[in-house]
Amino acid sequence: MQKLLITIAIIGSLAATGCAVDGYVESQPADVYYTRPTAPGAEYVWIDGDWVWTGGRYTWRNGYWSRPRGGRRWERGHWDHTDRGYHWNRGHWR
């Protein structure tokens, strides 16, 4: 029973630290420019590229085409500047 409780505690602490999925940087990264590929069909929407927090820094992930999600629209990600630095707010379906 004690091993089970220890395992649950370890998994819980890993899950809690895994929740920190983004961070702050001193300066906003430069805009990334690339060629958008042709849409695979008329019903597709473009999902803009995104900054992903990994390894203590933001890295760029190119955009892609996706089918819309029932009655929702895609909102682009954007940078916010706070006292702590720049923070990326990821794009999402709304």
N, C-alpha and C positions, 0 to 999 in steps of 0.2 A: 504494500500500500504506500509506503514511504517513497519508493522509486517512482510510482505513478504520480504522486504529488510533486516530486522534484521535476519530473518530465513536463508536467502541466505548467509549472512555474517557469521553466526554461522556454517552453513554447510561447507562453504569454509574454515574457520579456522580449523575445525575438519579434513577436508580432507588434508589440508596442514600439520598438525601435524602428521597425519596418514602416511605420506610419509616417515617419519624417521623409516625405517623398520630394521635398523641394527645399530650397535654401535662398540665401541672399548673397549677392555679389556686389563689389564696390562700383563696378561700371557695367553698364548694359552692353552685351555683346553687339557687334556690328550686324546689320541686316544681312541675311543670306539671300542671294539671288540664284535662281536656277530655272531651267525651262520646265514648265508644267507639261506633262505628257497629255496626249489626246484622250478625251473622255471615252471610256469603253461603251457608252451608250447615252442617249438623251436624258434618261432618268437619273443619272448619277450626279452627285454634288461633290465639289472639291473641298477636301479637308486640308486646311492650311498646315504648313510645316509647324513644328512645335519644338520648344526647348525642353529638354528632359534633364532633371537633376540626377546625376549619377557620379559616383566617385568624388563627391565634394565639389562638383562644378556642373555647369549647364553644357549640354552637348546638343547639337542640332539634329533633328529627325525630319527628313523631307515629308512633304504632304503627299496625299494619295486621293484617289477617287473612291467614293463609297455610295451605296444606295442610301437614300434618305430614311430616317427612322420615323415612321408613322406620325405625321402631323407636326414634327419637330423641325427646327432649323438649327444649323451649325453656327455657333458664335466663336469668332476667332479669339485666339489667345492674345494677351497683351502684357506689357511690362508695367509695374507699379514702382514708384520711387518712394521709399519710406526712410525714416531715420536710421534703419538698419542697413539700407542699401537698396539695390534693385531686386525685385522679386517677380518671377514669371507666373502669371495666372493662365493656366492651360485652357485651350479651347474645349468646348463641350456642346452637347446637344441641349437645346432649350425648347 
